[in-house]
Amino acid sequence: MPEVSRFYGIIVRIFTETQGRHHLPHVHVYYQADRAIYSLDPIELLTGSLPKR
């Protein structure tokens, strides 16, 4: 799980597995105790949530 970016306490990791849980390229985003997973094409929230600010 390569880390793509780290800023303001937010960590973004990219995954490209095609046989995995989400079957699409996606990113995991971590911020403190919150986590979310977003697909890349189209960009949409798959699971989890992050605070607005």
Long-range contacts (C-beta under 8 A, 24 or more apart in sequence): 1-28, 22-46
